[in-house]
Amino acid sequence: MPGLISAGIFSFTLSWNEFIYALAFIQSSENKTVPVAILTELVTGDVYQWGALMAGSLLGSLPVAIFYSFFVDYYVSSLTGAVKE
């Protein structure tokens, strides 16, 4: 079971970070993923809206952090080979 949860965590992280595909293929602003929308909507030319960028980055990373916090025990046990003490 810990191995399956660990594989699920890795696949969730990889699918969350598909930045290049979403940037290249999604044009409408309603369908953009969170990282792509943060970049394309808040950076125009060489004008950076730093407050909104940092707030969007924090809100974009919260789901991943919460997801990891629920499964950290299983994740650590899968990395250690599920050795019980």
C-alpha positions as CSV (number, residue, x, y, z in Angstrom):
1,M,0.0,0.0,0.0
2,P,2.8,2.6,0.8
3,G,4.3,1.9,-2.7
4,L,1.0,2.6,-4.4
5,I,0.5,5.8,-2.5
6,S,4.1,6.9,-3.3
7,A,3.5,6.2,-7.0
8,G,0.3,8.2,-6.8
9,I,2.1,11.2,-5.2
10,F,4.7,11.1,-7.9
11,S,2.1,10.9,-10.7
12,F,0.1,13.8,-9.1
13,T,3.2,15.9,-9.0
14,L,4.2,15.2,-12.6
15,S,0.7,15.9,-13.9
16,W,0.6,19.1,-11.8
17,N,3.8,20.3,-13.4
18,E,3.0,19.8,-17.1
19,F,3.8,23.4,-17.8
20,I,5.2,23.3,-21.3
21,Y,2.3,21.3,-22.8
22,A,-0.3,23.6,-21.2
23,L,1.6,26.7,-22.3
24,A,1.9,25.5,-25.9
25,F,-1.5,24.0,-26.5
26,I,-4.0,25.9,-24.4
27,Q,-4.9,29.4,-25.6
28,S,-8.2,30.3,-23.9
29,S,-7.8,31.8,-20.5
30,E,-10.7,29.8,-19.1
31,N,-9.0,26.5,-19.7
32,K,-5.4,27.3,-18.6
33,T,-3.9,25.5,-15.7
34,V,-2.9,27.4,-12.6
35,P,0.9,27.8,-13.3
36,V,0.3,28.8,-16.9
37,A,-2.4,31.3,-16.0
38,I,-0.2,32.8,-13.3
39,L,2.6,33.4,-15.8
40,T,0.6,34.5,-18.9
41,E,-2.0,36.7,-17.1
42,L,0.3,38.4,-14.6
43,V,3.4,39.0,-16.7
44,T,3.0,41.3,-19.7
45,G,6.2,42.1,-21.6
46,D,8.7,43.1,-19.0
47,V,6.1,44.3,-16.4
48,Y,5.8,41.9,-13.5
49,Q,2.9,42.3,-11.1
50,W,4.9,40.9,-8.2
51,G,2.2,41.0,-5.5
52,A,-0.3,39.1,-7.6
53,L,2.5,36.7,-8.8
54,M,3.5,35.8,-5.3
55,A,-0.1,35.4,-4.1
56,G,-0.9,33.2,-7.1
57,S,2.2,31.1,-6.6
58,L,1.3,30.5,-2.9
59,L,-2.3,29.6,-3.8
60,G,-1.1,27.3,-6.6
61,S,1.3,25.4,-4.3
62,L,-1.2,24.9,-1.4
63,P,-3.1,22.0,-3.0
64,V,0.2,20.1,-3.5
65,A,1.4,20.8,0.0
66,I,-2.0,19.7,1.5
67,F,-2.0,16.6,-0.6
68,Y,1.5,15.7,0.6
69,S,0.7,16.4,4.2
70,F,-2.1,13.8,4.2
71,F,0.1,11.0,2.8
72,V,3.5,11.8,4.3
73,D,3.6,8.7,6.6
74,Y,2.9,6.4,3.7
75,Y,5.4,8.2,1.5
76,V,8.2,7.9,4.1
77,S,7.5,4.3,4.8
78,S,7.6,3.5,1.1
79,L,11.0,5.2,0.8
80,T,12.4,3.3,3.8
81,G,11.2,-0.1,2.5
82,A,8.3,-0.2,4.9
83,V,10.4,-1.4,7.8
84,K,8.3,-1.6,10.9
85,E,9.8,-0.7,14.3
